[in-house]
């Protein structure tokens, strides 16, 4: 039986776990969705010894990768499949241009993520670069329903996103196809402004549009200002070609409509910054 150990079983990694378990995999992990304590070295090392596949979803902490710091020596002895959930933030601002995996990476704001991804790639991992993540309980529908949606008056600001179910299907497709180590973008087919997503959520719910707020007057946190300072479109052709993967939700329109039709949206986890987009930022 194939066995996956996940470091950091959060929102996206839990979806990957569910997808693999449905096909007979054994999956264990650390984090809020797992049963292992990250600091329990004996238990984690036992899981490592029994794993055929390892996936890390743990982001950098400061300048360090917590998983490699704690278990790097153990991973040196691991000969199975390695995966790492990274971020399309490694590309920085491209002025709205399309970027694929051949584009240069690295910026001061994302230096730690770039270094962590490079460390995993050097060990032979598949690094899945993720944009804004949405799905059940974490979508513009939840923000609009809660009266917490915002529109920022910023022309031509575009970014990519992906439904959490398409992250799971993409990682599963990569495993099944045996794609070689390297970087892979996982994004939908239709980059769009955050305003367009909020407007579609309002249309689906029959809710009024929130007013446009000037960027300078929006009171954004440094994290949110960093988000709106970047503008890019993520190309997803590499994994399509190499694994035959296609997103079930090629745009936010299909994703939001399905969330509403399925009646599975739950209140989004509260954010201390109400101006942040209603997606999980990678």
Legacy VTK file of the C-alpha trace (Angstrom):
# vtk DataFile Version 3.0
C-alpha trace
ASCII
DATASET POLYDATA
POINTS 282 float
0.000 0.000 0.000
1.479 3.408 -0.904
1.931 5.630 2.120
2.167 9.431 2.286
3.569 11.471 5.152
2.438 15.101 5.085
4.248 17.803 6.989
1.686 20.523 7.689
-1.725 19.013 7.005
-3.612 22.280 6.550
-6.345 23.325 4.132
-4.668 22.371 0.844
-2.685 19.377 2.074
-5.782 17.909 3.739
-7.497 17.947 0.339
-4.546 16.046 -1.134
-4.799 13.543 1.727
-8.516 13.015 1.118
-7.948 12.450 -2.597
-5.295 9.811 -2.028
-7.159 8.084 0.793
-10.132 7.668 -1.544
-7.915 5.500 -3.776
-6.572 3.333 -0.961
-3.517 5.255 0.211
-2.419 5.383 3.811
-1.883 9.024 4.798
-0.561 10.423 8.068
0.562 13.919 8.856
1.515 16.667 11.239
-0.482 19.839 11.759
-4.082 20.552 12.651
-5.438 17.990 10.175
-3.025 15.239 11.141
-2.435 12.920 14.055
1.316 13.339 14.495
2.928 16.017 16.623
5.699 17.722 14.651
7.947 17.775 17.716
7.461 14.048 18.425
10.653 12.970 16.731
10.232 9.274 17.400
6.738 9.181 15.891
7.685 11.320 12.892
10.793 9.252 12.200
8.726 6.066 12.380
6.303 7.580 9.861
9.226 8.589 7.650
10.564 5.052 7.726
7.215 3.678 6.570
6.443 6.302 3.914
6.783 5.856 0.173
5.916 9.523 -0.460
6.482 12.736 1.509
4.761 16.087 0.968
5.581 19.288 2.852
3.115 22.150 3.092
5.010 23.988 5.841
5.949 27.573 4.899
9.233 29.167 5.906
9.564 30.479 9.441
11.691 33.571 9.187
14.599 32.594 6.973
14.386 28.864 7.722
12.394 25.852 6.589
11.126 24.171 9.787
10.875 20.704 8.229
14.387 20.709 6.808
15.766 22.157 10.021
14.189 19.427 12.134
14.269 16.424 9.802
16.746 17.291 7.048
19.162 14.548 8.059
16.360 11.971 7.987
15.234 13.174 4.554
18.787 12.736 3.247
18.260 9.000 3.721
14.806 8.978 2.109
14.719 7.561 -1.426
11.011 7.879 -2.244
8.859 10.601 -3.792
9.196 14.141 -2.448
6.746 17.007 -2.920
6.599 20.593 -1.665
3.689 23.042 -1.785
5.309 26.324 -2.740
3.948 29.685 -3.909
3.629 31.567 -7.181
4.797 34.512 -5.089
8.335 33.401 -5.966
7.834 35.118 -9.349
7.278 38.528 -7.778
5.594 41.272 -9.771
5.526 40.707 -13.536
3.402 43.701 -14.487
0.520 41.439 -15.409
2.552 39.276 -17.794
2.080 35.522 -18.065
4.766 33.462 -16.328
5.607 29.780 -16.568
8.143 27.676 -14.722
11.007 28.967 -16.867
10.543 32.543 -15.585
13.111 33.991 -13.170
12.221 33.904 -9.493
13.329 35.693 -6.385
12.464 38.957 -4.670
13.198 40.471 -1.290
9.632 39.904 -0.107
9.735 36.205 -0.965
13.402 35.434 -0.396
12.694 32.865 2.326
10.154 31.018 0.162
12.562 30.999 -2.787
15.315 29.566 -0.587
13.025 26.920 0.919
11.768 25.829 -2.482
15.330 25.635 -3.804
16.326 23.438 -0.871
13.492 21.012 -1.589
14.232 20.989 -5.322
17.875 20.204 -4.557
16.648 17.090 -2.740
14.675 15.956 -5.792
11.227 17.268 -4.905
8.349 18.309 -7.120
7.572 21.896 -6.091
3.952 22.828 -6.736
3.693 26.610 -7.002
0.264 27.697 -5.789
-1.531 31.044 -6.251
-4.496 32.243 -4.176
-6.435 29.246 -2.831
-10.208 29.169 -2.389
-12.791 26.506 -1.695
-15.418 25.427 0.850
-15.529 27.916 3.681
-12.841 30.121 2.135
-14.273 31.954 -0.844
-15.681 35.300 -1.892
-19.132 33.853 -1.221
-18.311 33.659 2.477
-16.931 37.190 2.539
-19.957 38.631 0.771
-22.352 36.702 3.007
-20.555 38.013 6.082
-20.593 41.599 4.804
-16.801 41.598 4.797
-16.080 41.768 1.048
-14.136 44.716 -0.348
-13.341 46.086 -3.765
-10.110 48.036 -4.206
-10.011 50.780 -6.824
-6.846 49.559 -8.510
-6.966 49.295 -12.280
-5.507 46.315 -14.128
-4.513 44.336 -11.028
-4.633 40.649 -11.979
-3.728 37.476 -10.170
-4.312 33.742 -10.462
-6.148 31.434 -8.117
-7.045 27.770 -7.774
-9.840 25.769 -6.180
-8.525 23.564 -3.384
-9.975 20.477 -5.119
-7.815 21.233 -8.156
-4.714 21.346 -5.977
-5.565 17.842 -4.807
-6.231 16.559 -8.316
-3.051 18.193 -9.621
-0.796 16.642 -6.988
-2.503 13.260 -7.422
-2.082 13.479 -11.211
1.606 14.320 -10.800
2.111 11.283 -8.576
0.176 8.962 -10.885
2.049 10.166 -13.983
5.442 9.960 -12.294
6.443 13.474 -13.327
10.143 14.173 -12.738
11.440 16.471 -10.014
11.083 20.174 -10.735
8.708 23.104 -10.422
5.059 22.915 -11.516
2.525 25.721 -11.527
-0.928 24.765 -10.259
-3.451 27.459 -11.210
-6.761 27.783 -13.009
-7.059 28.939 -16.620
-8.474 32.419 -16.032
-6.489 34.981 -14.033
-8.722 37.860 -12.968
-8.922 40.800 -10.623
-10.124 40.258 -7.089
-12.871 42.787 -7.794
-14.234 40.560 -10.560
-14.414 37.623 -8.154
-16.259 39.670 -5.531
-18.657 40.975 -8.180
-19.435 37.432 -9.343
-20.057 36.337 -5.765
-22.453 39.263 -5.316
-24.262 38.323 -8.529
-24.674 34.709 -7.451
-25.972 35.719 -4.026
-28.088 38.614 -5.226
-26.132 40.911 -2.934
-25.240 44.583 -3.523
-21.725 45.400 -4.644
-19.439 46.761 -1.946
-18.114 50.239 -2.749
-14.776 50.734 -4.432
-12.138 51.785 -1.902
-9.032 53.710 -3.039
-5.891 51.747 -2.318
-4.301 54.606 -0.392
-7.368 54.910 1.848
-7.992 51.195 2.370
-5.926 50.864 5.543
-4.183 47.729 4.312
-1.706 45.764 6.392
1.830 45.310 5.020
0.854 41.783 3.897
-2.167 43.060 1.984
-0.221 45.940 0.437
2.343 43.401 -0.736
-0.414 41.372 -2.370
-1.788 44.349 -4.279
1.720 45.435 -5.279
2.112 42.260 -7.357
0.425 41.651 -10.686
0.875 38.451 -12.686
-0.822 35.704 -14.693
0.236 32.104 -13.996
0.528 29.642 -16.886
-0.405 26.045 -16.036
0.572 24.217 -19.232
3.500 22.201 -17.904
1.507 19.913 -15.615
-1.220 19.635 -18.253
1.327 18.345 -20.759
3.217 16.063 -18.402
0.397 14.598 -16.311
-2.738 15.110 -18.386
-4.163 17.275 -15.586
-7.024 19.693 -16.187
-8.655 21.890 -13.520
-12.235 20.905 -12.759
-12.829 24.617 -12.119
-11.102 26.444 -15.009
-12.175 29.819 -13.628
-13.578 31.383 -10.475
-17.016 31.393 -12.126
-17.308 27.598 -12.158
-15.716 27.357 -8.733
-18.054 29.824 -7.041
-21.120 28.419 -8.776
-20.279 24.916 -7.610
-19.658 26.056 -4.039
-23.044 27.743 -3.978
-24.866 24.854 -5.636
-23.299 22.344 -3.292
-24.285 24.426 -0.268
-20.964 23.625 1.354
-19.620 27.110 1.950
-18.895 27.759 5.612
-17.854 31.008 7.305
-14.323 31.903 6.346
-11.699 31.800 9.054
-11.625 35.327 10.421
-8.783 37.556 9.310
-7.373 40.450 11.245
-7.168 42.358 7.985
-10.656 42.762 6.420
-9.178 44.174 3.222
-7.303 40.996 2.383
-8.662 38.985 -0.555
-10.919 36.085 0.371
-8.409 33.430 -0.568
-5.549 31.754 1.192
-2.405 33.455 -0.082
0.584 31.261 -0.758
LINES 1 283
282 0 1 2 3 4 5 6 7 8 9 10 11 12 13 14 15 16 17 18 19 20 21 22 23 24 25 26 27 28 29 30 31 32 33 34 35 36 37 38 39 40 41 42 43 44 45 46 47 48 49 50 51 52 53 54 55 56 57 58 59 60 61 62 63 64 65 66 67 68 69 70 71 72 73 74 75 76 77 78 79 80 81 82 83 84 85 86 87 88 89 90 91 92 93 94 95 96 97 98 99 100 101 102 103 104 105 106 107 108 109 110 111 112 113 114 115 116 117 118 119 120 121 122 123 124 125 126 127 128 129 130 131 132 133 134 135 136 137 138 139 140 141 142 143 144 145 146 147 148 149 150 151 152 153 154 155 156 157 158 159 160 161 162 163 164 165 166 167 168 169 170 171 172 173 174 175 176 177 178 179 180 181 182 183 184 185 186 187 188 189 190 191 192 193 194 195 196 197 198 199 200 201 202 203 204 205 206 207 208 209 210 211 212 213 214 215 216 217 218 219 220 221 222 223 224 225 226 227 228 229 230 231 232 233 234 235 236 237 238 239 240 241 242 243 244 245 246 247 248 249 250 251 252 253 254 255 256 257 258 259 260 261 262 263 264 265 266 267 268 269 270 271 272 273 274 275 276 277 278 279 280 281
